[in-house]
Amino acid sequence: MNLDEFLKKRQDRLDAEEPPRPKCLGCKKPSVTCYCEHIRPFQPNVRFIILIHRDEARRSVATGRMAHRCLSNSLLLEGNNFTHHAAVNALIKDPSNHCLVLYPGQKSIDLTDFDSREHGSLFPGDKQLVVFLIDATWGQAKRMRRLSTNLHSLQAIRFTPLVPSQFKVRKQPEAHCYSTIEAIHYLLEKLTPESRAVHSNLLKVFNAMVEKQLSYQTQSRALRGYRPRLSQKEQNLLSALSSGR
């Protein structure tokens, strides 16, 4: 192959590549998968503080950022170690707040079977309920929790999902591992069921994003002539047919 042939093949390959997709400045996703039209901001009685890992903040599919845009009284704070974070410490020290952290563990309180009769014992009615959430991979979240010593003094809460996560565009470690926005929706279902008509928008936005993403992936694969990988059984059958057996 001479230089002219090499350059021509290289140019042909570049011409065949898809042009960069324009991005929405709001959700930071390509315009074809933008979910902004579905957002209806509201202010729940619970204030959520989303501690997002730097790697997670760079992802286009970051449900912590999505939830923050839906919750008008929430905070989205980026970092790895929040021990000396001024805003976090101010919230924890504020006597008008009752702060909790959503994190599994032996000492965390399971809200799965929590009922209204137990509400007063865990959530004082005269204080603002503030829930901290860590938005990261499970490995990153474990490290963030360990490094952020100011969160160690907070009562931890958890729940056991009754249905699998619907986060079909990203692989979850287990079916019961929820995305941040799904976790927030679940907590509001348990803590403020009377606001269901409003906070159900969280799942509407989330599901719209997932559906658009899946639809785009399907169309993109079709345009590229995508063929799913054959299973080992199918490969063996194809090989047998090819050899005339």
C-alpha positions, 0 to 999 in steps of 0.5 A: 500500500502506497501513501496515497492509498493509505490517505484515501482509506483513512479519509474514507474511514473518517467520512464514515464516522458519525458526526459529533452529536449536539448536546443539551446544555441542561442535561449534558446529553445529546439532543436526541436523548435529552430529557429536559422537557419532562422535568417539573421541579418541586420542593419536597418536605425532605431536603436531599443533599447529593454527594456526587463523585467526580467521575460520576459528575462527568457521566452524561447519564448521572441520575444524581444530577437528574434528581437535583434538577427535579428537586428545587431545594436539593444540593449537588456537591461534587467531591471525594472527601467531604470531611471539611466541606463547609456546606456539609458541616453547616447543614449537620451542625444546624440545630434546626436540621435532622440529618440522616445518610442513606447508606446500607450497614448493620447499624442502618435502619431499614425503612422497607416496613416502616409505617407512620406510627414509627415516623415520630421516633426517627423524624422529629416533626419540629426539624427539617429532615435532611438526607445525604446520598452518595452518588457513585459506583459502589466501590467509590461510595464505600470509600467516600463514606469512609473518608468523609468522617463527618457523616459517621455521626449521622444515623444511617437508613436503608431500604430493600427494593421490592422490584428491580432497578429500571436503570437498563442503560447502565449495568447495576451490580445487582438487581436490587441496586437502585440509581440515585433518582430511584432511591430518592423516589422510594424514600419520598414514597415512604416518608411523604406518600401524600406528595405522590402526585408531585414526586412521581415526576422523578420516575417519569423523567428517569423512565423517559431518559431510559426509553430515549437512550435505549431507542437511540442505541437500537437505531444507532446499531441498526444504522451501523449494520449491528449484528448481535454476537452469536452464542457458543451453541449458535457458533457450533451450529454455524460451523457444522453447517459450513462443513457440510455435516 
